Amino acid sequence: MKILVIGDVTSPSGIEHLKRNLWKFREANKIDFCVVNGENASFVTGISAELAEVLLRAGADCITGGNHTLRNRRAYTYLDDTAEILRPINFGEDAPGRGYTILDCCGYRMLVINALGRVNMNPTLDSPFTHIDRLLRDEAGNYDFAILDIHAEATGEKLAVGYAYDGKINIVFGTHTHVQTADGKILPCGTGYISDVGMCGESEGILGMDPEIVVLRMRSNLPHSFKAAAGKCHADGVIFTLDNSTGRVTEVEPIGF
């Protein structure tokens, strides 16, 4: 099976880019399942139900989130009612939505998990290890393969998560930094891993944002409103090739379109 993961969508323009191009890319590359991180789809204010629906129709099988997902309170009911959209599992049981889901992929049961790291992250949540360990124990036998989006700042923390679940979760990929890393690899027990997938948004800026505003915020330490960057939209992603018979990843291919 071929699993495509796409990095943080940074604006509604990124959504439109996927709307125009994702299905074509899936068909050209024979993609069986696609996960998109959509936590910034409403431009640093979480994701709306309307934009999430566009993403799902555009070719995303599952939408993962991050530290901004719950900023849009109007989406809470949608998060509760829609199995294809996630927020980090370590927000806890009282938060709206869910931290994992099990979806069909070519007749297999695909467990998709979303977790938030703790190093230099706001908010600082419970340990992701505690929640992931409990989930894997409670859902044992209810899924065939598993994917984890670890939304975190520190590459060391993401690598620790990758090695902790090597051979237990088939694919572990990082999001949040909006910069695709060069460390895509297959871990010793067969888990496919990359520290950060990248982003989907305007190309001529700083992490999808207008560079003048970002520099101004850093120089002044004042809360100037972000603006989207200029330039054509671009999507960063990774294709993981998964051997159905062994559960091992056989190829990790960074891509862009």
Contacts in CASP RR format, 6 or more apart in sequence:
PFRMAT RR
TARGET T0000
AUTHOR 0000-0000-0000
METHOD contacts of the structure
MODEL  1
MKILVIGDVTSPSGIEHLKRNLWKFREANKIDFCVVNGENASFVTGISAE
LAEVLLRAGADCITGGNHTLRNRRAYTYLDDTAEILRPINFGEDAPGRGY
TILDCCGYRMLVINALGRVNMNPTLDSPFTHIDRLLRDEAGNYDFAILDI
HAEATGEKLAVGYAYDGKINIVFGTHTHVQTADGKILPCGTGYISDVGMC
GESEGILGMDPEIVVLRMRSNLPHSFKAAAGKCHADGVIFTLDNSTGRVT
EVEPIGF
1 32 0 8 1.000
1 33 0 8 1.000
1 105 0 8 1.000
1 106 0 8 1.000
1 108 0 8 1.000
1 145 0 8 1.000
1 241 0 8 1.000
1 242 0 8 1.000
1 244 0 8 1.000
2 29 0 8 1.000
2 30 0 8 1.000
2 31 0 8 1.000
2 32 0 8 1.000
2 33 0 8 1.000
2 239 0 8 1.000
2 240 0 8 1.000
2 241 0 8 1.000
2 242 0 8 1.000
3 31 0 8 1.000
3 32 0 8 1.000
3 33 0 8 1.000
3 34 0 8 1.000
3 35 0 8 1.000
3 105 0 8 1.000
3 147 0 8 1.000
3 171 0 8 1.000
3 239 0 8 1.000
3 240 0 8 1.000
3 241 0 8 1.000
3 242 0 8 1.000
4 25 0 8 1.000
4 26 0 8 1.000
4 29 0 8 1.000
4 31 0 8 1.000
4 33 0 8 1.000
4 34 0 8 1.000
4 35 0 8 1.000
4 237 0 8 1.000
4 238 0 8 1.000
4 239 0 8 1.000
4 240 0 8 1.000
4 255 0 8 1.000
5 34 0 8 1.000
5 35 0 8 1.000
5 36 0 8 1.000
5 37 0 8 1.000
5 147 0 8 1.000
5 149 0 8 1.000
5 171 0 8 1.000
5 173 0 8 1.000
5 197 0 8 1.000
5 237 0 8 1.000
5 238 0 8 1.000
5 240 0 8 1.000
6 18 0 8 1.000
6 22 0 8 1.000
6 34 0 8 1.000
6 35 0 8 1.000
6 36 0 8 1.000
6 37 0 8 1.000
6 60 0 8 1.000
6 197 0 8 1.000
6 200 0 8 1.000
6 235 0 8 1.000
6 236 0 8 1.000
6 237 0 8 1.000
7 36 0 8 1.000
7 37 0 8 1.000
7 175 0 8 1.000
7 178 0 8 1.000
7 196 0 8 1.000
7 197 0 8 1.000
7 198 0 8 1.000
7 199 0 8 1.000
7 200 0 8 1.000
7 235 0 8 1.000
7 236 0 8 1.000
7 237 0 8 1.000
8 37 0 8 1.000
8 38 0 8 1.000
8 39 0 8 1.000
8 40 0 8 1.000
8 175 0 8 1.000
8 176 0 8 1.000
8 178 0 8 1.000
8 197 0 8 1.000
8 198 0 8 1.000
8 199 0 8 1.000
8 200 0 8 1.000
9 15 0 8 1.000
9 18 0 8 1.000
9 36 0 8 1.000
9 37 0 8 1.000
9 38 0 8 1.000
9 40 0 8 1.000
9 41 0 8 1.000
9 55 0 8 1.000
9 199 0 8 1.000
9 200 0 8 1.000
9 201 0 8 1.000
10 40 0 8 1.000
10 43 0 8 1.000
10 178 0 8 1.000
10 199 0 8 1.000
10 200 0 8 1.000
10 201 0 8 1.000
10 202 0 8 1.000
10 207 0 8 1.000
10 208 0 8 1.000
10 209 0 8 1.000
10 228 0 8 1.000
11 40 0 8 1.000
11 41 0 8 1.000
11 43 0 8 1.000
11 201 0 8 1.000
11 202 0 8 1.000
11 208 0 8 1.000
11 228 0 8 1.000
12 41 0 8 1.000
12 42 0 8 1.000
12 43 0 8 1.000
12 51 0 8 1.000
13 201 0 8 1.000
13 202 0 8 1.000
13 228 0 8 1.000
13 233 0 8 1.000
14 41 0 8 1.000
14 200 0 8 1.000
14 201 0 8 1.000
14 202 0 8 1.000
14 233 0 8 1.000
14 235 0 8 1.000
15 41 0 8 1.000
15 51 0 8 1.000
15 54 0 8 1.000
15 55 0 8 1.000
15 58 0 8 1.000
16 233 0 8 1.000
17 200 0 8 1.000
17 201 0 8 1.000
17 233 0 8 1.000
17 234 0 8 1.000
17 235 0 8 1.000
18 36 0 8 1.000
18 55 0 8 1.000
18 58 0 8 1.000
18 59 0 8 1.000
18 60 0 8 1.000
18 200 0 8 1.000
18 235 0 8 1.000
19 54 0 8 1.000
19 57 0 8 1.000
19 58 0 8 1.000
21 235 0 8 1.000
21 257 0 8 1.000
22 34 0 8 1.000
22 58 0 8 1.000
22 59 0 8 1.000
22 60 0 8 1.000
22 235 0 8 1.000
23 58 0 8 1.000
23 59 0 8 1.000
25 31 0 8 1.000
25 257 0 8 1.000
26 34 0 8 1.000
26 59 0 8 1.000
29 239 0 8 1.000
29 255 0 8 1.000
31 239 0 8 1.000
32 105 0 8 1.000
32 106 0 8 1.000
33 61 0 8 1.000
33 62 0 8 1.000
33 103 0 8 1.000
33 105 0 8 1.000
33 106 0 8 1.000
33 110 0 8 1.000
34 59 0 8 1.000
34 60 0 8 1.000
34 61 0 8 1.000
34 62 0 8 1.000
35 60 0 8 1.000
35 61 0 8 1.000
35 62 0 8 1.000
35 63 0 8 1.000
35 64 0 8 1.000
35 112 0 8 1.000
35 147 0 8 1.000
35 149 0 8 1.000
36 55 0 8 1.000
36 60 0 8 1.000
36 62 0 8 1.000
36 63 0 8 1.000
36 64 0 8 1.000
36 200 0 8 1.000
37 63 0 8 1.000
37 64 0 8 1.000
37 65 0 8 1.000
37 66 0 8 1.000
37 149 0 8 1.000
37 151 0 8 1.000
37 175 0 8 1.000
37 197 0 8 1.000
38 46 0 8 1.000
38 47 0 8 1.000
38 52 0 8 1.000
38 55 0 8 1.000
38 63 0 8 1.000
38 64 0 8 1.000
38 65 0 8 1.000
39 46 0 8 1.000
39 47 0 8 1.000
39 64 0 8 1.000
39 65 0 8 1.000
39 66 0 8 1.000
39 67 0 8 1.000
39 68 0 8 1.000
39 69 0 8 1.000
39 151 0 8 1.000
39 175 0 8 1.000
40 46 0 8 1.000
40 47 0 8 1.000
40 68 0 8 1.000
41 47 0 8 1.000
41 48 0 8 1.000
41 51 0 8 1.000
41 52 0 8 1.000
41 55 0 8 1.000
42 48 0 8 1.000
42 51 0 8 1.000
42 72 0 8 1.000
43 226 0 8 1.000
43 228 0 8 1.000
44 68 0 8 1.000
44 226 0 8 1.000
45 68 0 8 1.000
45 71 0 8 1.000
45 72 0 8 1.000
46 68 0 8 1.000
46 69 0 8 1.000
46 70 0 8 1.000
46 71 0 8 1.000
46 72 0 8 1.000
46 75 0 8 1.000
47 63 0 8 1.000
47 65 0 8 1.000
47 69 0 8 1.000
47 72 0 8 1.000
47 75 0 8 1.000
47 85 0 8 1.000
48 72 0 8 1.000
48 74 0 8 1.000
48 75 0 8 1.000
49 74 0 8 1.000
49 75 0 8 1.000
49 77 0 8 1.000
49 78 0 8 1.000
49 82 0 8 1.000
52 63 0 8 1.000
52 75 0 8 1.000
52 78 0 8 1.000
52 82 0 8 1.000
52 85 0 8 1.000
55 63 0 8 1.000
56 63 0 8 1.000
56 84 0 8 1.000
60 84 0 8 1.000
61 84 0 8 1.000
61 103 0 8 1.000
61 105 0 8 1.000
62 84 0 8 1.000
62 85 0 8 1.000
62 86 0 8 1.000
62 101 0 8 1.000
62 103 0 8 1.000
62 112 0 8 1.000
63 84 0 8 1.000
63 85 0 8 1.000
63 86 0 8 1.000
64 86 0 8 1.000
64 112 0 8 1.000
64 114 0 8 1.000
64 149 0 8 1.000
64 151 0 8 1.000
64 175 0 8 1.000
65 85 0 8 1.000
65 86 0 8 1.000
65 87 0 8 1.000
65 88 0 8 1.000
65 114 0 8 1.000
65 149 0 8 1.000
65 151 0 8 1.000
65 175 0 8 1.000
66 87 0 8 1.000
66 88 0 8 1.000
66 114 0 8 1.000
66 116 0 8 1.000
66 151 0 8 1.000
66 175 0 8 1.000
66 176 0 8 1.000
67 88 0 8 1.000
67 116 0 8 1.000
67 121 0 8 1.000
67 122 0 8 1.000
67 123 0 8 1.000
67 151 0 8 1.000
67 176 0 8 1.000
69 79 0 8 1.000
69 87 0 8 1.000
69 88 0 8 1.000
70 76 0 8 1.000
70 79 0 8 1.000
70 87 0 8 1.000
70 91 0 8 1.000
70 95 0 8 1.000
70 96 0 8 1.000
76 96 0 8 1.000
76 97 0 8 1.000
77 96 0 8 1.000
78 85 0 8 1.000
79 85 0 8 1.000
79 87 0 8 1.000
79 96 0 8 1.000
79 97 0 8 1.000
79 98 0 8 1.000
80 96 0 8 1.000
80 97 0 8 1.000
83 98 0 8 1.000
83 101 0 8 1.000
83 103 0 8 1.000
84 101 0 8 1.000
84 103 0 8 1.000
85 97 0 8 1.000
86 97 0 8 1.000
86 98 0 8 1.000
86 99 0 8 1.000
86 100 0 8 1.000
86 101 0 8 1.000
86 112 0 8 1.000
86 113 0 8 1.000
86 114 0 8 1.000
86 149 0 8 1.000
87 95 0 8 1.000
87 96 0 8 1.000
87 97 0 8 1.000
87 98 0 8 1.000
87 99 0 8 1.000
87 114 0 8 1.000
88 99 0 8 1.000
88 114 0 8 1.000
88 115 0 8 1.000
88 116 0 8 1.000
88 117 0 8 1.000
88 125 0 8 1.000
88 128 0 8 1.000
88 151 0 8 1.000
89 98 0 8 1.000
89 99 0 8 1.000
89 100 0 8 1.000
89 113 0 8 1.000
89 114 0 8 1.000
89 115 0 8 1.000
89 128 0 8 1.000
89 131 0 8 1.000
89 132 0 8 1.000
89 135 0 8 1.000
90 115 0 8 1.000
90 116 0 8 1.000
90 117 0 8 1.000
90 125 0 8 1.000
90 126 0 8 1.000
90 127 0 8 1.000
90 128 0 8 1.000
90 130 0 8 1.000
90 131 0 8 1.000
91 99 0 8 1.000
91 116 0 8 1.000
91 125 0 8 1.000
92 125 0 8 1.000
92 126 0 8 1.000
92 131 0 8 1.000
99 113 0 8 1.000
99 114 0 8 1.000
99 115 0 8 1.000
100 111 0 8 1.000
100 112 0 8 1.000
100 113 0 8 1.000
100 114 0 8 1.000
100 135 0 8 1.000
100 139 0 8 1.000
101 111 0 8 1.000
101 112 0 8 1.000
102 109 0 8 1.000
102 110 0 8 1.000
102 111 0 8 1.000
102 112 0 8 1.000
102 139 0 8 1.000
102 142 0 8 1.000
102 143 0 8 1.000
103 109 0 8 1.000
103 110 0 8 1.000
103 112 0 8 1.000
104 110 0 8 1.000
105 145 0 8 1.000
106 244 0 8 1.000
108 144 0 8 1.000
108 145 0 8 1.000
108 244 0 8 1.000
109 142 0 8 1.000
109 143 0 8 1.000
109 144 0 8 1.000
109 145 0 8 1.000
110 143 0 8 1.000
110 144 0 8 1.000
110 145 0 8 1.000
110 146 0 8 1.000
110 147 0 8 1.000
111 139 0 8 1.000
111 142 0 8 1.000
111 143 0 8 1.000
111 145 0 8 1.000
111 146 0 8 1.000
111 147 0 8 1.000
112 146 0 8 1.000
112 147 0 8 1.000
112 148 0 8 1.000
112 149 0 8 1.000
113 132 0 8 1.000
113 135 0 8 1.000
113 146 0 8 1.000
113 147 0 8 1.000
113 148 0 8 1.000
113 149 0 8 1.000
113 169 0 8 1.000
114 148 0 8 1.000
114 149 0 8 1.000
114 151 0 8 1.000
115 128 0 8 1.000
115 131 0 8 1.000
115 132 0 8 1.000
115 148 0 8 1.000
115 149 0 8 1.000
115 150 0 8 1.000
115 151 0 8 1.000
115 161 0 8 1.000
116 125 0 8 1.000
116 128 0 8 1.000
116 150 0 8 1.000
116 151 0 8 1.000
116 152 0 8 1.000
117 125 0 8 1.000
117 128 0 8 1.000
117 150 0 8 1.000
117 151 0 8 1.000
117 152 0 8 1.000
117 153 0 8 1.000
117 154 0 8 1.000
117 157 0 8 1.000
117 161 0 8 1.000
118 124 0 8 1.000
118 125 0 8 1.000
118 127 0 8 1.000
118 128 0 8 1.000
118 152 0 8 1.000
118 157 0 8 1.000
119 152 0 8 1.000
119 153 0 8 1.000
119 154 0 8 1.000
119 156 0 8 1.000
119 157 0 8 1.000
120 153 0 8 1.000
120 154 0 8 1.000
121 152 0 8 1.000
121 153 0 8 1.000
128 150 0 8 1.000
128 161 0 8 1.000
129 161 0 8 1.000
129 164 0 8 1.000
132 148 0 8 1.000
132 161 0 8 1.000
132 165 0 8 1.000
132 169 0 8 1.000
136 146 0 8 1.000
136 165 0 8 1.000
136 168 0 8 1.000
136 169 0 8 1.000
145 170 0 8 1.000
145 242 0 8 1.000
145 247 0 8 1.000
146 168 0 8 1.000
146 169 0 8 1.000
146 170 0 8 1.000
146 171 0 8 1.000
147 169 0 8 1.000
147 170 0 8 1.000
147 171 0 8 1.000
147 172 0 8 1.000
147 173 0 8 1.000
148 161 0 8 1.000
148 162 0 8 1.000
148 165 0 8 1.000
148 169 0 8 1.000
148 171 0 8 1.000
148 172 0 8 1.000
148 173 0 8 1.000
149 173 0 8 1.000
149 174 0 8 1.000
149 175 0 8 1.000
150 157 0 8 1.000
150 158 0 8 1.000
150 161 0 8 1.000
150 162 0 8 1.000
150 172 0 8 1.000
150 173 0 8 1.000
150 174 0 8 1.000
150 175 0 8 1.000
151 174 0 8 1.000
151 175 0 8 1.000
151 176 0 8 1.000
152 158 0 8 1.000
152 161 0 8 1.000
152 174 0 8 1.000
152 176 0 8 1.000
153 176 0 8 1.000
153 177 0 8 1.000
155 181 0 8 1.000
155 183 0 8 1.000
155 195 0 8 1.000
155 196 0 8 1.000
156 195 0 8 1.000
158 172 0 8 1.000
158 174 0 8 1.000
158 195 0 8 1.000
158 196 0 8 1.000
159 193 0 8 1.000
159 195 0 8 1.000
161 172 0 8 1.000
162 169 0 8 1.000
162 172 0 8 1.000
162 187 0 8 1.000
162 191 0 8 1.000
162 193 0 8 1.000
163 187 0 8 1.000
165 172 0 8 1.000
165 191 0 8 1.000
166 187 0 8 1.000
166 188 0 8 1.000
166 189 0 8 1.000
166 190 0 8 1.000
166 191 0 8 1.000
166 193 0 8 1.000
167 187 0 8 1.000
167 189 0 8 1.000
167 190 0 8 1.000
167 191 0 8 1.000
168 191 0 8 1.000
169 191 0 8 1.000
170 190 0 8 1.000
170 191 0 8 1.000
170 192 0 8 1.000
170 240 0 8 1.000
170 242 0 8 1.000
170 247 0 8 1.000
170 248 0 8 1.000
170 249 0 8 1.000
171 191 0 8 1.000
171 192 0 8 1.000
171 193 0 8 1.000
171 240 0 8 1.000
171 242 0 8 1.000
171 249 0 8 1.000
172 191 0 8 1.000
172 192 0 8 1.000
172 193 0 8 1.000
173 193 0 8 1.000
173 194 0 8 1.000
173 196 0 8 1.000
173 197 0 8 1.000
173 238 0 8 1.000
173 240 0 8 1.000
174 194 0 8 1.000
174 195 0 8 1.000
174 196 0 8 1.000
174 197 0 8 1.000
175 196 0 8 1.000
175 197 0 8 1.000
175 198 0 8 1.000
176 196 0 8 1.000
177 196 0 8 1.000
177 198 0 8 1.000
177 207 0 8 1.000
178 196 0 8 1.000
178 198 0 8 1.000
178 199 0 8 1.000
178 207 0 8 1.000
178 208 0 8 1.000
179 196 0 8 1.000
179 198 0 8 1.000
179 199 0 8 1.000
179 207 0 8 1.000
180 194 0 8 1.000
180 196 0 8 1.000
180 197 0 8 1.000
180 198 0 8 1.000
180 199 0 8 1.000
180 236 0 8 1.000
180 237 0 8 1.000
180 254 0 8 1.000
181 194 0 8 1.000
181 195 0 8 1.000
181 196 0 8 1.000
181 198 0 8 1.000
182 254 0 8 1.000
183 193 0 8 1.000
183 194 0 8 1.000
183 195 0 8 1.000
184 192 0 8 1.000
184 193 0 8 1.000
184 194 0 8 1.000
184 195 0 8 1.000
184 238 0 8 1.000
184 252 0 8 1.000
184 254 0 8 1.000
185 192 0 8 1.000
185 193 0 8 1.000
185 194 0 8 1.000
185 252 0 8 1.000
186 192 0 8 1.000
186 193 0 8 1.000
186 248 0 8 1.000
186 249 0 8 1.000
186 250 0 8 1.000
186 251 0 8 1.000
186 252 0 8 1.000
187 193 0 8 1.000
189 248 0 8 1.000
190 247 0 8 1.000
190 248 0 8 1.000
190 249 0 8 1.000
191 249 0 8 1.000
192 240 0 8 1.000
192 249 0 8 1.000
192 252 0 8 1.000
193 252 0 8 1.000
194 238 0 8 1.000
194 252 0 8 1.000
194 254 0 8 1.000
197 236 0 8 1.000
197 237 0 8 1.000
197 238 0 8 1.000
198 236 0 8 1.000
198 237 0 8 1.000
199 207 0 8 1.000
199 208 0 8 1.000
199 236 0 8 1.000
200 233 0 8 1.000
200 234 0 8 1.000
200 235 0 8 1.000
200 236 0 8 1.000
201 208 0 8 1.000
201 228 0 8 1.000
201 229 0 8 1.000
201 233 0 8 1.000
201 234 0 8 1.000
201 235 0 8 1.000
202 208 0 8 1.000
202 228 0 8 1.000
202 229 0 8 1.000
202 230 0 8 1.000
202 231 0 8 1.000
202 232 0 8 1.000
202 233 0 8 1.000
203 229 0 8 1.000
203 231 0 8 1.000
203 232 0 8 1.000
203 233 0 8 1.000
203 234 0 8 1.000
204 229 0 8 1.000
204 230 0 8 1.000
204 231 0 8 1.000
205 211 0 8 1.000
205 214 0 8 1.000
205 229 0 8 1.000
205 230 0 8 1.000
206 214 0 8 1.000
206 215 0 8 1.000
206 229 0 8 1.000
207 214 0 8 1.000
208 228 0 8 1.000
208 229 0 8 1.000
209 226 0 8 1.000
209 227 0 8 1.000
209 228 0 8 1.000
209 229 0 8 1.000
210 226 0 8 1.000
210 227 0 8 1.000
210 228 0 8 1.000
210 229 0 8 1.000
210 230 0 8 1.000
211 229 0 8 1.000
213 224 0 8 1.000
213 225 0 8 1.000
213 226 0 8 1.000
213 227 0 8 1.000
214 226 0 8 1.000
216 222 0 8 1.000
216 224 0 8 1.000
217 223 0 8 1.000
217 224 0 8 1.000
234 256 0 8 1.000
234 257 0 8 1.000
235 256 0 8 1.000
235 257 0 8 1.000
236 254 0 8 1.000
236 255 0 8 1.000
236 256 0 8 1.000
237 254 0 8 1.000
237 255 0 8 1.000
237 256 0 8 1.000
238 252 0 8 1.000
238 253 0 8 1.000
238 254 0 8 1.000
238 255 0 8 1.000
239 251 0 8 1.000
239 252 0 8 1.000
239 253 0 8 1.000
239 255 0 8 1.000
240 249 0 8 1.000
240 251 0 8 1.000
240 252 0 8 1.000
240 253 0 8 1.000
241 249 0 8 1.000
241 250 0 8 1.000
241 251 0 8 1.000
241 252 0 8 1.000
241 253 0 8 1.000
242 248 0 8 1.000
242 249 0 8 1.000
242 250 0 8 1.000
243 249 0 8 1.000
243 250 0 8 1.000
END
